[in-house]
Amino acid sequence: MKHIYKVVCISLFGAALMSSCNKFDDSINIDPNSPTKAGTQLIGNAELFLANMSSSPYGVHYPQYLSNTSFTDNTRYVTTNFNFYSLYYEPLQNLQDLINNPQLNANEGPIVNQIAVAKILKAYFFWHITDRWGDVPFTQALMGRANLTPAYDKQSIIYDGMFKLLDEANAAFVPGNIKNDIVYGGDVTRWKKLGNTIHLLMALRLSKVDAAKGKAEFLKAQANGIMTANTDNLAYPHLANKDNENYWYNSFTQLGRNWFAVSKPIVDYMKPLDDPRLPVYANKNGAGNYVGLDYGLPGSVTVVINNFSLLGDAIRQQNSPVYLVTYAQALFALAEAAKITWIAGGDAVAKTNYDRAIEYSIRQWNKDDISGLPLLMSHPEVQYDPVDALKKIGYQRWVHLFMHGYEGWAEWRRTGFPLLSPAPNNNNTPIPRREGYPTQERANNTVNYNAAVAALPYGGADDLNARVWWDKP
């Protein structure tokens, strides 16, 4: 076959690198807006990026799940600007191609179900992006060469768009599973529950900034049907092979880096409560104890690794799953919603959902072994109390979301729980409230980048201290 080469530049919000040009073989140089064949392979390709929503050497540090034994820059917030380009031109572009081009093979499942799943995933990826950076390209994104410099949308507009995607997905599902789905095996019943659960959790993000809208969206999602068991959890299923292995396995075992110990804040909270999840989260140190490492140590400090608890073996096996959206998470949301009167039942319903959330969190992490649940629940610090219910819900949600750092960080920003202190001896640098835009945007999309920075909702520069829209002071 004779190959013809062309030189092309395509927006990162469309398909490939925007800041430079490269040669592409015509056999793979296909217009992303007019693919010759779309299918559920695009869903599978997008799903490959789901683990990155959790498995990050940055996200796990903001809510202080892990502390560094070496190279402590991440716990001292040294990096300001983060790149979101790969999320646009890889998973989101795959999903948008499918949504734009529903000419699918009949043997891959009902077309409407494939599109519905794509919309759920599109909303989920954008939720992750906007909660990290704030205002980002949304309505003008993913247009390829039709728009190389997309405008940034207000986060409130993005949330409206995500709710719309999830509404459309919920209404579209029909009986019939899909193929090439690596997380639910094509089970559209669970996909529908996932979409509504994401909708529910998104709605709760608005609790401080737009409670009326948040409540309406929350009730809609609940009525449409959310997760009802741990078997509904969205968990990325790693495999016992190098091409599909867990990020933390690669870091610890393949690269031999004992760089990540469980942080002192979470160990010091869990240990006195006899929390049965602690032996899963952390290994004992050389003396047979659970000891968390101080958070945000100076780079010059030498840590004796054997004195501290490294990340638990169960979480860093080659095929260890990554939990992303879970039933227990939905139960914590229902508990909070009852306490703030978004749903009926008051403290009685809040307590029921809170207690069940802890139970199903333990079931999730401990392979359904709840033998340690009674002892944990016997501690007054854990037992539901109307006086400090939101604090207790916040702390237990934080424990449950262990290792899903960006989600734990988002809930900390929204609720203020747990009570965390920034890294000491770090020039009084506060815990980040957002992440800075990619530095490439200053040159690639200058006008829109400058407008976005000027419009940061609570002021500030393009740094870690400005806030996203829902993170109301």
Residue pairs with C-beta under 8 A, 6 or more apart in sequence:
1 27
3 25
3 26
3 27
4 26
5 23
5 24
5 25
5 26
6 23
6 24
6 26
6 29
7 21
7 22
7 23
8 16
8 21
8 22
8 24
8 29
9 16
9 17
9 18
9 20
9 21
9 148
10 16
10 17
10 18
10 32
10 144
10 145
10 148
11 18
11 143
11 144
11 145
11 147
11 148
11 149
11 150
12 18
12 19
12 85
12 88
12 89
12 444
13 88
13 89
13 137
13 140
13 141
13 142
13 143
13 147
13 148
13 150
14 32
14 33
14 89
14 93
14 142
14 143
14 144
14 145
14 146
14 147
14 148
15 32
15 89
15 93
15 144
16 22
16 89
18 85
18 148
18 440
18 444
19 440
19 443
19 444
30 36
31 144
32 93
32 96
32 97
32 144
33 97
33 100
33 143
33 144
33 146
34 101
35 97
35 101
37 103
38 97
38 98
38 101
38 102
38 103
38 104
39 98
39 104
39 105
39 108
39 114
39 180
40 98
40 104
40 108
40 109
40 114
40 117
40 178
40 179
40 180
40 181
41 180
42 94
42 95
42 97
42 98
42 118
43 94
43 95
43 98
43 114
43 117
43 118
43 121
43 178
43 180
43 181
44 180
44 181
44 182
45 90
45 91
45 94
46 90
46 91
46 92
46 94
46 95
46 118
46 121
46 125
47 91
47 121
47 181
47 182
47 183
47 236
48 91
48 182
49 86
49 87
49 90
49 91
49 125
50 183
50 234
50 236
50 322
50 324
51 236
51 238
51 246
51 247
51 322
53 124
53 125
53 128
53 324
53 404
53 406
54 236
54 322
54 323
54 324
54 403
54 404
54 405
54 406
54 407
55 246
55 247
55 248
55 322
55 403
56 405
56 406
57 74
57 251
57 260
58 74
58 79
58 82
58 405
58 435
59 404
59 405
59 406
59 409
60 66
60 260
60 403
60 405
61 67
61 68
61 74
61 75
61 405
62 405
62 406
62 408
62 409
62 412
62 431
62 432
63 398
63 401
63 405
63 408
63 409
63 411
63 412
63 418
63 420
64 263
64 265
64 266
64 295
64 420
65 262
65 263
65 266
65 402
65 403
65 405
65 408
66 260
66 261
66 262
66 263
66 311
67 75
67 260
67 261
67 262
67 263
67 264
67 292
67 293
67 294
67 295
67 296
67 297
68 74
68 75
68 259
68 260
68 261
68 297
69 258
69 259
69 260
69 261
69 293
69 303
69 305
69 308
70 257
70 259
70 303
71 259
71 299
72 296
72 297
72 298
72 299
72 301
73 79
73 299
75 295
75 296
75 297
75 423
76 296
76 298
76 299
76 423
76 426
76 429
77 422
77 423
77 426
77 429
77 431
77 432
77 464
80 435
80 436
80 463
80 464
81 435
81 436
81 437
81 438
81 439
81 462
82 132
82 133
82 435
82 436
82 438
83 438
83 440
84 129
84 132
84 133
84 136
84 437
84 438
85 438
85 440
87 125
87 128
87 129
88 137
88 141
88 142
91 121
91 125
92 122
92 125
92 126
92 141
92 142
93 142
95 118
95 119
95 121
95 122
95 125
96 122
96 142
98 104
98 114
98 115
98 118
99 115
99 118
99 119
99 122
102 111
102 114
102 115
104 111
104 114
107 179
108 114
108 178
108 179
108 180
109 176
109 177
109 178
109 179
109 186
109 188
110 174
110 175
110 176
110 178
112 172
112 173
112 174
113 172
113 173
113 174
113 176
113 177
113 178
113 188
113 191
114 178
115 172
116 168
116 169
116 170
116 172
116 173
116 188
116 191
116 192
116 195
117 169
117 178
117 181
117 188
117 191
119 165
119 166
119 168
119 169
119 172
119 195
120 165
120 166
120 169
120 191
120 194
120 195
120 198
122 165
123 162
123 165
123 166
123 169
123 195
123 198
123 202
124 198
124 325
126 136
126 138
126 158
126 161
126 162
127 162
127 198
127 202
128 406
129 136
130 136
130 138
130 155
130 158
130 159
130 468
131 205
131 406
131 410
131 468
132 406
132 434
132 435
133 434
133 435
133 436
133 437
133 468
134 155
134 434
134 452
134 456
134 457
134 466
134 467
134 468
134 469
135 152
135 153
135 154
135 155
135 158
135 452
135 455
135 456
135 469
136 152
136 153
136 158
136 452
137 150
137 151
137 152
137 153
137 448
138 153
138 157
138 158
138 161
139 151
139 153
139 157
139 161
140 147
140 150
140 151
140 153
141 150
143 150
149 444
149 445
149 447
149 448
150 445
150 448
151 448
151 451
152 448
152 449
152 451
152 452
152 455
153 161
154 455
154 469
155 457
155 468
155 469
155 470
156 210
156 469
159 202
159 205
159 206
159 470
162 202
163 199
163 202
163 203
163 217
166 195
166 196
166 198
166 199
166 202
166 221
167 199
167 220
169 192
169 195
170 192
170 195
170 196
170 199
170 224
173 188
173 191
173 192
175 188
176 188
177 185
177 186
177 187
177 188
178 186
178 188
179 186
180 186
181 187
182 237
183 234
183 235
183 236
183 237
184 190
184 191
184 194
184 234
190 231
190 232
192 224
192 225
193 225
193 226
193 227
193 228
193 232
194 227
194 232
194 234
194 325
196 221
196 222
196 224
196 225
196 226
197 221
197 226
197 227
197 232
197 325
197 329
197 330
198 325
199 217
199 220
199 221
199 224
200 218
200 221
200 222
200 226
200 330
200 333
201 325
201 329
201 330
201 333
202 217
203 213
203 214
203 215
203 216
203 217
203 218
203 220
203 221
204 214
204 218
204 333
204 336
204 337
204 414
205 214
205 410
205 414
205 470
206 213
206 214
206 217
206 470
207 214
207 336
207 340
207 414
208 414
208 470
208 471
208 472
209 469
209 470
209 472
210 470
211 340
214 342
215 342
218 333
218 337
218 342
218 343
219 342
219 343
222 334
222 343
226 330
227 233
227 325
227 326
227 327
227 330
228 327
229 327
230 326
230 327
230 328
230 360
230 363
230 364
232 327
233 323
233 324
233 325
233 326
233 327
233 364
234 323
234 324
234 325
234 326
235 321
235 322
235 323
235 324
235 326
236 321
236 322
236 324
237 319
237 321
238 244
238 245
238 246
238 249
238 318
238 319
238 320
238 321
238 322
239 245
239 318
239 319
240 318
240 319
241 318
242 254
245 254
245 318
245 319
246 316
246 317
246 318
246 319
246 320
246 322
248 260
248 311
248 315
248 316
248 320
249 316
249 317
249 318
249 320
251 257
251 259
251 260
251 316
252 258
252 260
252 310
252 311
252 316
253 316
253 318
258 305
258 310
260 310
260 311
261 292
261 293
261 303
261 305
261 308
261 309
261 310
261 311
262 281
262 282
262 290
262 292
262 293
262 308
262 309
262 310
262 311
262 312
263 292
263 293
263 295
264 292
264 293
264 294
264 295
265 292
265 295
265 418
265 420
266 281
266 292
266 398
266 399
266 402
267 278
267 282
267 290
267 291
267 292
267 309
268 292
269 395
269 399
269 418
270 277
270 278
270 281
270 399
271 278
271 290
272 379
272 381
273 376
273 379
273 381
273 382
274 372
274 375
274 376
274 379
275 372
275 376
275 399
276 362
276 366
276 369
276 370
276 371
276 372
276 373
276 375
276 376
277 361
277 362
277 365
277 366
277 399
277 402
278 290
279 290
279 312
280 312
280 314
280 315
280 365
280 366
281 311
281 312
281 315
281 365
281 402
281 403
282 290
282 292
282 309
282 310
282 311
282 312
283 309
283 310
283 311
283 312
283 313
284 290
284 309
285 291
285 306
285 307
285 308
285 309
286 306
286 307
287 307
289 309
290 309
291 307
291 308
291 309
292 308
292 309
293 303
293 308
293 309
295 421
295 423
296 422
296 423
296 424
296 425
296 426
297 303
298 425
314 320
315 403
322 403
322 404
323 364
323 403
323 404
324 404
324 407
326 360
326 361
326 364
326 400
327 360
327 364
328 357
328 358
328 360
328 361
328 364
328 400
329 357
329 397
329 400
329 401
329 407
331 353
331 354
331 356
331 357
331 360
332 353
332 354
332 357
332 393
332 396
332 397
332 400
334 343
334 349
334 353
334 357
335 349
335 350
335 351
335 352
335 353
335 354
335 357
335 389
335 393
336 350
336 390
336 393
337 343
338 344
338 345
338 346
338 347
338 349
338 350
338 353
339 346
339 347
339 350
339 386
339 389
339 390
339 393
340 390
343 349
345 352
347 384
347 386
347 389
350 384
350 389
350 393
351 384
351 389
354 384
354 389
354 392
354 393
354 396
355 377
355 384
357 396
357 397
357 400
358 373
358 376
358 377
358 382
358 396
358 400
359 370
359 373
361 396
361 399
361 400
362 369
362 370
362 372
362 373
362 376
363 369
363 370
364 400
365 402
366 372
376 382
377 383
381 392
382 392
382 396
384 392
385 392
390 415
390 417
391 417
393 417
394 411
394 415
394 416
394 417
394 418
395 417
395 418
397 411
397 417
398 408
398 411
398 412
398 417
398 418
401 407
401 408
401 411
402 408
409 432
411 417
412 418
412 420
412 431
413 433
413 467
413 468
413 471
414 470
414 471
420 431
422 428
422 429
422 430
422 431
423 429
430 465
432 464
432 465
433 464
433 465
433 466
433 467
433 468
433 471
434 464
434 466
434 467
434 468
434 471
435 464
436 462
436 463
436 464
437 449
437 452
437 453
437 462
441 448
441 449
442 449
453 461
453 462
456 462
456 466
456 467
457 467
457 468
457 469
458 466
458 467
458 471
458 472
458 473
459 466
460 466
460 467
467 473
